[in-house]
């Protein structure tokens, strides 16, 4: 190793860029059991997606924008732009994930205001949601998410600042359990789809990073997270046109609340 420098330190992991004789790589470091589990999970997700890329055919045309109906299949998937997962190691209480360095720079943790970036984000999310999954039951997936939400609440993992406008977490979770949607699609979710987890080059999305919260679920989950970063209504319309489907406002609100329990 010739040189290294920190790329950033989020709530979850320390991220390092290292340079050596074989090129430039990224190392993520976790130092507590929960984050170590999450880092191992992220490694497995990336490895599965990388292996799946080798057998994909180009996607078909997507339907024009319209309300998202239950159980409508998305088009065949195309390869996802993501880093290649390399060895995972555990040493001295730390978990290390090595991966290739993807091209581009992470976006700012703030609103998307450039039309070209909004269009790029729409295309990238469309590709994520079009990845093939085994047939999964929407109700069973939501059951699992709500159980995880309850576990995170009981474990004290939630950010109280996330609940200043919607009420106390326990009451919010009871509303989610009471008002749960009974039907919907199940797709691959990134789970934390926001500008800082997209790598950019000249307003073009070059890769998607941080797969530690990926899971199957309703596409409105990812859409609700990104909606917070696209506040301008004209840009949101541009996004939905690029994504190819018009999200349901009620489901956006529901999954926005659910994400506060799961994105921890």
MODADA-V116267 format. One record per residue. PHI is phi as a letter, one per 30 degrees, with the letter a starting at -180 (999 if undefined). OMEGA is omega as a letter, one per 40 degrees, with the letter a starting at -180 (none if undefined). D_CENTER is the distance of its C-alpha to the mean C-alpha in Angstrom with 1 decimal. Layout:
[[PHI	OMEGA	D_CENTER] [PHI	OMEGA	D_CENTER]]
This chain:
[[999	a	31.1] [d	a	32.5] [a	i	30.2] [a	i	27.0] [a	i	25.4] [d	i	22.5] [c	a	19.4] [l	i	18.3] [b	i	18.1] [c	i	15.2] [d	a	15.7] [c	a	14.4] [b	i	16.1] [d	a	18.6] [b	a	17.7] [b	i	20.8] [c	i	21.8] [c	i	24.8] [b	i	27.4] [b	a	29.9] [d	a	32.2] [c	i	29.6] [k	a	27.3] [c	a	24.4] [b	i	21.6] [c	i	18.9] [b	i	19.3] [c	a	17.1] [b	i	19.4] [c	a	19.0] [b	i	22.1] [b	a	21.8] [e	a	21.4] [d	a	18.2] [d	i	16.3] [d	i	18.1] [d	a	17.0] [d	i	13.3] [d	i	14.1] [d	i	16.0] [d	i	13.3] [e	i	10.9] [e	a	14.0] [d	i	14.7] [d	a	11.5] [d	i	12.1] [d	i	15.7] [d	i	15.3] [d	i	13.4] [d	i	16.0] [d	a	18.8] [d	a	17.8] [d	a	18.0] [d	a	21.7] [b	a	22.6] [c	i	20.9] [c	a	23.0] [e	a	22.3] [d	i	20.7] [d	a	23.2] [d	i	23.5] [c	a	21.2] [d	i	23.0] [d	a	23.8] [e	i	22.1] [a	i	23.1] [e	a	22.0] [d	a	19.4] [d	i	21.7] [d	i	21.1] [i	i	20.8] [d	a	21.0] [d	i	19.8] [d	a	17.7] [d	i	19.4] [e	a	19.4] [d	i	16.6] [c	a	17.1] [e	i	16.1] [d	i	12.7] [d	i	13.3] [b	i	12.2] [d	i	14.5] [d	i	16.8] [d	i	16.7] [c	a	20.2] [e	i	22.1] [c	a	20.9] [b	i	23.7] [b	a	24.9] [a	i	27.9] [h	i	29.6] [i	i	27.0] [c	i	24.1] [c	a	21.4] [c	i	20.7] [c	i	18.2] [c	i	19.5] [b	i	17.7] [d	i	19.0] [c	i	18.5] [d	a	16.7] [d	i	18.4] [j	a	17.7] [b	a	17.0] [d	i	14.0] [d	i	14.3] [d	i	15.9] [d	a	14.3] [a	a	16.1] [d	i	16.5] [d	a	16.2] [b	a	19.9] [c	a	20.7] [e	a	20.9] [d	i	20.2] [d	i	16.9] [d	i	16.0] [d	i	17.2] [d	i	15.3] [d	i	11.9] [d	i	13.1] [d	a	14.1] [d	a	11.0] [d	i	8.9] [e	i	12.1] [d	i	12.2] [e	a	8.9] [d	i	10.3] [c	i	13.6] [d	a	13.2] [d	i	15.9] [b	i	15.8] [d	i	18.9] [d	a	20.2] [b	a	18.7] [d	a	20.2] [e	a	18.3] [d	i	20.5] [d	i	20.1] [d	i	16.3] [d	i	16.7] [e	a	19.5] [d	i	17.3] [d	a	14.7] [d	i	17.7] [d	i	19.4] [d	i	16.6] [e	i	16.7] [d	i	20.4] [d	a	20.3] [d	i	18.2] [d	a	20.7] [d	a	23.6] [d	i	22.4] [i	a	22.3] [c	a	18.7] [d	i	18.0] [c	a	18.4] [e	i	21.5] [d	i	20.9] [d	a	18.0] [c	a	20.8] [d	a	23.6] [c	a	23.5] [c	i	22.6] [j	a	25.0] [d	a	25.2] [e	a	22.3] [d	i	24.6] [d	i	25.8] [d	i	22.4] [d	i	21.3] [d	i	24.7] [d	i	24.1] [d	i	20.8] [d	a	22.7] [d	a	25.6] [c	a	23.9] [e	i	21.3] [d	a	21.0] [c	a	22.9] [b	i	21.5] [l	i	18.5] [d	i	16.5] [b	i	14.3] [b	i	11.8] [d	i	9.0] [c	i	5.7] [d	i	2.5] [j	i	3.2] [a	a	3.4] [d	a	4.0] [b	a	7.5] [e	a	10.5] [d	i	10.9] [c	i	7.9] [c	i	9.7] [c	a	13.1] [b	i	15.9] [b	i	19.5] [h	i	21.9] [i	i	19.4] [c	i	18.0] [d	a	14.4] [c	a	15.2] [a	i	12.1] [b	a	8.4] [b	i	8.3] [i	a	7.3] [c	a	6.2] [d	i	8.1] [c	i	6.3] [d	a	5.6] [a	i	8.4] [d	i	10.6] [l	a	11.2] [d	a	12.3] [e	i	10.5] [d	i	11.7] [d	i	9.1] [d	a	6.4] [d	a	9.8] [d	i	11.1] [d	a	8.8] [d	a	9.6] [e	i	13.1] [d	a	13.9] [c	i	13.8] [b	a	15.9] [d	a	19.0] [d	a	21.6] [d	i	22.5] [d	i	23.6] [d	i	20.4] [d	i	18.4] [d	i	20.9] [d	i	20.4] [d	a	16.6] [d	i	17.4] [d	i	20.1] [d	i	18.0] [d	i	15.4] [j	i	18.4] [b	i	18.3] [c	a	19.2] [d	i	17.1] [d	a	19.2] [e	i	19.7] [d	i	20.4] [d	i	17.3] [d	i	15.2] [d	a	17.3] [d	a	17.0] [d	i	13.2] [d	i	13.2] [d	a	15.6] [d	a	13.9] [d	i	10.8] [d	i	13.5] [c	a	14.5] [c	a	11.4] [d	a	9.5] [b	none	12.5]]
